[in-house]
Amino acid sequence: MSISILGARERRLVINCARLELDETLARQTRELLRGELDWDQTVLFAEAHSVAPLLHRQLERLDGWAGVPPPARRRLLQLTHRTGYRNRLYAAALRELLDLFAEDGVPVLVLKGLSLVELIYGDLSLRPLIDLNLLVPGPHLERARELLLRRGYVETLSRNSS
């Protein structure tokens, strides 16, 4: 199924739920939206495409808003939330391994955005899908970091002259 033009009610629902907390006004507005007719297939697809499906799932739970949600949409939101948590735990384990590897060899590294922000801001690895790890290594240590990564089984996908 492809994403079609999302209706105003569905769009408002996703926007309202794409946050950690809803104030009373947004919670009331969201409950009202949930009482009306919604295209749940498109709502879930839109939330997934914008990486906020786990947040939508969380807010529906908090608002006790499952009554009008068809079982397939419920299952898909739960699946996306679990998948996000599982993948992000794999990223967290890989990051710990890499940080230990670099530390053992004296390669300084700084974790940029992504996982560090998910843990800090969201407090729950299942709420924000990640697609990569971002590490900053100072120039004089780049070659050593590259060697360590290659030895660990990582592969170089871009030529070093392309960036």
N, C-alpha and C positions, 0 to 999 in steps of 0.2 A: 504494500500500500504506500502511495506517495502522499506527501503533505500537500493538501490543497489550501486554499485561502481559509484561514481560521476565522471563525465567527467572533464577534466582539465579546460575547459572554465567555467563550472558551479562552480567548486571549487574556481577558481580565482575570479569570481564575488562575491561569498559569502565572501571570505577573504577580498577583497577590501572594501566591504560594511559593514563589521563587525567592524566599528569604527565610532567615532563621526564626524570626519572631513576627507575629501579627499583633498590632495594637488592637484595641477593642473595635475601632471603626473598621479596620480591614477584616477582622474576624467576622463582624456582623455582615459586611458586604459579601464576604466569601460564603458564609452560610446561606445568604439569600441566593447567590449564584447557584449553589448546590441544590437548591430546591427547584430550580427550573430545568428545562430540557437542555441537555448538552450533548455534543458530538464527542463521545469519549474516545473513539478511535483516533480522531484528529487531535484531541487534547493530549493524549498520551504520546503520539508521534511528535507533536510540537515540543512537548516537555523534554522528550528524549533528544531531539535534534538540538535543543538549547542547553543540554546537560543539567536540567533542573528536575528531572523525573523523581529522583530521590527526595528532593525538597517537597515536591507536590505530594508524594506518598506520606511524608512526615506530617505535613499540615492536614491532610485528610484524616490521619489518625488522631491528631490533636483536637481537631474540630468535630470528631465523631461524624465525619462526613461521608461515610461509605454507603449510606442507604440507597442513593440513586446511582451508584457506580456499578455498571455491569460486571459480572465475575471475570470476563476476559481482561478488562481494563485493570481490575484489582490485581489479578495475577501478574499482568505485565509490569505494573508499577512495583510490585513486590520483587519480581524477578530482576528488574533494573536496579533496585536498591541493593539487593543481595549481591548482584554481579559487581556493582561499584565497590562495595565493601570488600569483596574477595580480591578483586584486582588491585585495589589500593593497599591492601595488606601485603600483597606480593611486591608492589612497588616499595613499601616501607621496609620489607625484609631485604630487598635488593639494595636499597639506599644504605641501610645499616652495614651491609656487607661491603659496599664500596667505600663508605667512610672509614671503616676499620682497615680496609686494604690500603687506602691512601695514608691513613695515620701511621700504620706500621712502617710505611716506606718514607715518611716525612714529606709527603706531598700535601701542601695546604689546599683546602677546598672550601668553597662557600656554597651552601644550598640556596638556590634561587626559587622563588615562587612555588607553585605546585604543592607537593606533599607538606612542606613546612607550613604553608598557609592553611591548608585544609585542616591540619591538626590544631593550629592556633585559632583560626577564625571559626571553623565549623565545629570543632571538638568531637567530630565523628567521621571516621574515614569513609563511611557509606553515603555521605551526603553530597559529595562533589566528585564526579568522574575525572580521572586523570588519564593522560595519554603518554606521558613521558616523565623523566626526571631531568632537572636542569641543575647542572653544577658549574661553578665558575672556578677555574684553575688559573693561577697566575702564569703569565707567558713563559717565564724561565722553567716552569715545571710541566709544561704541556707535553713534551715528548715523553717524559717519564710516566705521566698519567696515561698517555696513549699506550705505551708498552705494557703497563699493568693491566689495562682494560683488555688489550688483545690477548695477553697471557691468560686472563680469566675467562676467555671465550667470547668476549664481545667482538663484533665485526665493524669495520669501518665502511660506512655506506656512501659517504661523500668524499670526493677527492679533496685533498688538503688545500688545493689551490682554488677551489670553487667558492670558498666563503670569505 
